């Protein structure tokens, strides 16, 4: 092969690689055709998800053709809609969500092969307390298996556990009011060891866990950002923290008056590409560009 041909092949390969990288950086999600927000929060209100104006929170979109969220009918239940042949299905209760008990806080793994959520259903035949515990279901060829509770020591049995999210490093974060905490609810972390095994949960400590009520910790894929809520005197507001140059969590910052506008601003989540933040203002779904966050480069 002569040098001229090799040069042409090199530039063709370079163009293909460059195009692939640019495509990979762009989100393929169309989000129901809604205009994507910048630094001003917008309603995330596709007509399909209205459900007669129901109270909604916990938007979870890992794959562009599937959305999970929590709504309140007789109980808190997890609903989903799926896009097939270019059309979104009417939302219905997920197969793993039990209408007889409260279910909330869905979190999908990156591959979409497992979903975590919280439920007040009994974890065993002898469980009479019906507190909040973390459950999971596996996806086998598009069908969710029967859900199961996470084992001890994640579920304490005696106390509540909320809002399980996992980074690509395999570290999970959740909130609990277990007795060794610093406040009424604190943020805990555990290592996902595989085969449904987890390390002993540890309180993340200050500045994230304090004497306040911290809950709903949503970790970014790279584990450099956490969005969560703090409840003070019955009012919930959204905060964020990021890893500083020493890999320590920075002092949490309030997301400000553009986002915290009601007494129930909570249930944050991030788009798969990390470009958008979803949350709930007193049951109304909202979203905003993550560029609103003041994070040093």
C-alpha positions in Angstrom: 0.0 0.0 0.0 1.5 3.3 -1.0 2.0 6.3 1.4 -0.8 8.3 -0.3 -3.4 5.6 0.3 -2.2 5.1 3.9 -2.6 8.8 4.5 -6.2 8.8 3.1 -7.1 5.8 5.3 -5.7 7.6 8.3 -7.7 10.7 7.8 -10.9 8.7 7.1 -10.4 6.8 10.3 -9.7 10.1 12.2 -13.0 11.6 10.8 -15.0 8.5 11.8 -13.5 8.5 15.3 -14.1 12.3 15.7 -17.7 11.9 14.6 -18.2 9.0 17.0 -16.8 11.0 20.0 -19.0 14.0 19.1 -22.1 11.8 18.9 -21.2 10.1 22.2 -21.1 13.5 23.9 -24.5 14.5 22.6 -27.5 13.2 24.4 -29.7 11.2 22.1 -32.8 11.7 24.4 -35.5 13.9 23.0 -37.4 14.1 26.3 -40.9 14.0 24.8 -40.1 16.9 22.5 -39.8 19.4 25.3 -37.4 22.3 24.8 -34.3 21.5 26.8 -33.7 24.0 29.7 -30.7 26.2 30.3 -30.0 27.7 33.7 -33.7 28.7 34.2 -35.7 25.8 35.6 -38.6 24.6 33.4 -41.7 22.4 33.9 -41.1 18.8 32.9 -44.7 18.4 31.9 -45.3 16.1 28.9 -49.0 15.7 28.5 -48.7 12.0 28.7 -47.4 12.1 32.3 -50.1 14.4 33.6 -52.3 11.6 35.1 -55.0 14.1 36.1 -52.5 16.4 37.8 -51.3 13.8 40.3 -48.5 14.5 42.8 -45.3 13.3 41.0 -41.7 12.9 41.9 -38.6 10.7 41.3 -38.1 11.0 37.5 -35.6 8.3 36.4 -34.4 8.2 32.8 -31.4 6.0 32.1 -32.4 4.9 28.6 -34.1 7.3 26.2 -37.0 5.1 25.6 -38.1 4.5 29.2 -39.1 6.6 32.1 -39.9 5.7 35.7 -41.4 8.0 38.3 -43.4 8.0 41.5 -47.0 9.2 41.8 -49.6 9.2 44.5 -52.9 7.4 43.9 -54.1 5.3 46.9 -50.5 4.9 47.9 -47.2 6.1 46.5 -46.6 3.9 43.5 -44.0 3.7 40.8 -45.2 4.2 37.2 -43.5 3.9 33.9 -43.9 4.7 30.2 -42.0 3.1 27.3 -41.4 4.4 23.8 -42.1 1.8 21.1 -42.3 2.4 17.4 -41.9 6.1 18.0 -44.8 6.4 20.4 -44.8 6.6 24.2 -47.2 4.2 26.0 -49.7 5.5 28.5 -48.1 5.3 32.0 -49.1 2.4 34.2 -47.9 1.0 37.5 -44.7 -1.0 37.2 -45.1 -4.7 37.7 -42.8 -4.7 40.7 -44.8 -1.8 42.4 -47.5 -3.2 44.9 -50.7 -1.0 45.1 -51.3 -2.3 48.6 -48.1 -0.7 50.0 -46.1 2.5 49.4 -43.3 2.3 46.8 -41.1 5.2 45.7 -37.5 6.3 44.8 -36.8 4.2 41.6 -33.1 4.1 40.6 -32.1 2.2 37.4 -28.6 0.9 36.8 -26.8 2.3 33.8 -27.4 -0.9 31.8 -31.1 -0.9 32.8 -30.8 -4.5 34.1 -31.7 -3.8 37.7 -33.9 -1.3 39.5 -33.8 -0.3 43.1 -36.7 1.3 45.0 -38.1 1.7 48.5 -41.2 0.0 49.8 -43.2 -0.3 53.0 -44.2 -3.9 52.2 -43.1 -6.6 54.7 -39.7 -7.9 54.1 -40.6 -11.3 55.5 -43.7 -13.2 56.9 -42.8 -12.0 60.4 -42.2 -8.3 59.5 -45.0 -6.4 61.2 -43.4 -2.9 61.4 -43.8 -2.0 57.7 -41.1 0.7 57.7 -39.3 1.9 54.5 -36.8 -0.6 53.1 -34.7 -0.8 49.9 -35.8 -3.4 47.4 -34.7 -4.4 43.9 -35.9 -6.3 40.8 -33.9 -7.7 37.9 -34.8 -7.3 34.3 -34.8 -10.5 32.4 -35.4 -10.1 28.7 -37.6 -7.0 29.3 -39.6 -8.5 32.2 -39.0 -7.5 35.8 -38.5 -10.4 38.3 -40.4 -10.5 41.6 -38.8 -7.8 43.8 -36.7 -8.7 46.8 -35.5 -6.6 49.8 -31.8 -5.9 50.0 -30.1 -7.9 52.8 -28.8 -6.8 56.1 -26.8 -4.6 56.8 -28.4 -2.3 54.2 -31.9 -2.7 55.5 -31.7 -2.3 59.2 -35.1 -3.9 60.0 -35.8 -1.4 62.8 -35.3 1.9 61.0 -36.1 3.5 57.6 -33.9 3.5 54.5 -34.6 5.8 51.6 -33.4 6.6 48.1 -30.6 4.2 46.9 -28.3 5.5 44.1 -25.1 4.0 42.7 -22.0 5.6 41.0 -20.0 3.9 38.3 -17.4 3.2 40.9 -19.8 0.8 42.5 -20.4 2.9 45.6 -24.1 3.3 46.7 -25.6 6.1 48.8 -28.8 6.2 50.7 -30.4 7.9 53.7 -31.5 6.3 57.0 -32.5 7.3 60.5 -30.6 4.4 62.1 -29.5 5.1 65.7 -25.8 5.8 65.1 -26.7 8.9 62.9 -25.9 12.5 63.7 -29.4 13.8 62.9 -32.8 12.4 62.3 -31.8 11.2 58.9 -28.2 11.0 57.6 -26.5 9.9 54.4 -24.8 6.5 54.3 -22.6 4.8 51.7 -21.9 1.1 50.9 -19.8 -0.8 48.4 -21.7 -3.0 45.9 -19.7 -6.2 46.1 -21.7 -8.2 43.6 -24.0 -11.3 43.9 -26.3 -9.1 46.0 -23.7 -8.5 48.7 -22.8 -5.1 50.2 -20.2 -3.8 52.6 -21.2 -2.5 56.0 -22.8 0.9 55.5 -20.9 3.9 56.8 -22.1 7.3 57.6 -20.5 9.7 55.1 -20.1 12.2 58.0 -19.7 15.9 57.8 -20.2 18.1 55.9 -23.0 16.0 54.2 -24.4 14.3 57.4 -25.1 16.8 60.2 -27.7 17.2 62.9 -30.2 18.1 60.2 -32.6 15.8 58.3 -30.6 14.9 55.1 -32.3 12.6 52.6 -32.7 11.7 48.8 -28.9 11.5 48.0 -28.5 11.2 44.2 -24.9 10.5 43.2 -23.5 11.4 39.8 -22.0 8.6 37.7 -18.4 9.8 38.3 -19.1 10.3 42.0 -18.0 13.9 41.9 -21.4 15.4 42.6 -24.3 14.7 45.0 -27.7 16.3 44.9 -29.8 15.8 48.0 -32.5 17.4 50.2 -32.5 18.8 53.7 -35.7 19.0 55.7 -35.9 21.8 58.3 -39.0 22.3 60.3 -41.1 20.5 57.7 -39.7 22.4 54.7 -37.6 20.4 52.2 -34.9 22.2 50.1 -32.5 20.9 47.5 -28.7 21.1 48.1 -25.6 19.9 46.3 -22.0 19.1 47.1 -19.0 18.2 45.0 -15.6 16.6 45.5 -12.9 19.2 46.0 -9.2 19.0 44.9 -8.5 16.7 47.8 -11.3 14.4 47.0 -13.3 15.6 50.0 -16.9 16.7 49.9 -17.3 20.4 49.8 -19.7 22.2 52.1 -23.3 21.7 50.7 -24.8 24.6 48.9 -28.4 25.5 48.6 -29.6 25.3 45.0 -31.2 28.7 45.4 -34.5 30.6 44.9 -34.9 29.5 41.3 -35.3 25.9 42.4 -36.3 25.9 46.1 -39.7 27.6 45.7 -42.1 25.5 47.7 -42.0 23.7 51.1 -41.4 20.4 49.3 -38.5 20.7 46.9 -37.0 17.2 46.8 -36.4 13.9 44.9 -33.5 15.0 42.6 -32.1 12.9 39.8 -29.6 13.4 36.9 -29.9 12.5 33.3 -27.7 9.7 32.1 -25.3 12.2 30.5 -25.3 14.4 33.6 -26.5 17.5 31.7 -29.9 17.8 33.3 -31.2 17.8 36.9 -34.8 16.6 37.5 -36.6 17.3 40.7 -40.1 17.9 42.2 -41.6 21.2 43.4 -44.4 20.1 45.7 -45.4 17.3 43.3 -44.8 19.3 40.0 -41.9 17.9 37.9 -39.2 20.4 36.9 -35.8 20.2 35.2 -32.8 22.5 34.6 -29.3 22.3 33.1 -26.7 21.2 35.6 -24.7 24.3 34.5 -26.7 26.1 37.1 -24.5 24.4 39.7 -21.4 26.4 40.8 -18.8 23.7 40.6 -15.1 24.7 40.1 -13.3 23.2 37.1 
